[in-house]
Amino acid sequence: MSKKRRFGRVRRLPSGRWQVRYAGPDGIDRPADETFTNKSDADVWLTLKEAEIRRGDWIDPDAGQIPFGKYALRGSATRCSSRGPMSCTEACSRTTSR
């Protein structure tokens, strides 16, 4: 009888390799960035990932995936509204082109 895991999941893929998935602190279900040749390696990886999250050392693997220009334009809509006649695009262009 298998024991229910308290954190994450490990499953065998059709290729015979093992895949790990876990819920990050942000609530998003994430796969490991690699697959494993055996289940014990997958279990160890999952245990280390849980410890990383508990210590507060987890880094979002998607961080930095938004291009800066898109990020700046998204944020400028809230920051530029009180700047008077200058449009948000102009304000953003002036600050990001330096």
HUUR-V772702 format. One line per field, one symbol per residue. ss: DSSP state (2 for helix, 1 for strand, 0 for the rest). psi: psi as a letter, one per 40 degrees, with the letter a starting at -180 (. if undefined). burial: + if it has 24 or more other C-alpha atoms within 12 Angstrom, else -. A space follows every 10 residues. Layout:
ss->???
psi->???
burial->???
This chain:
ss->0000000011 1100000111 1110000011 1000010022 2222222222 2222200000 0000000222 2222222220 0000000222 22222200
psi->hihhhehaih ihideeihih iihieeehhi iieiiididd dddddddddd ddddeeehhh eeheehiddd ddddddddde deeaehiddd dddddee.
burial->------++++ +------+++ ++-+------ ++--++---- -++-+++-++ ---------- ---------- -++--+---- -------++- ++------
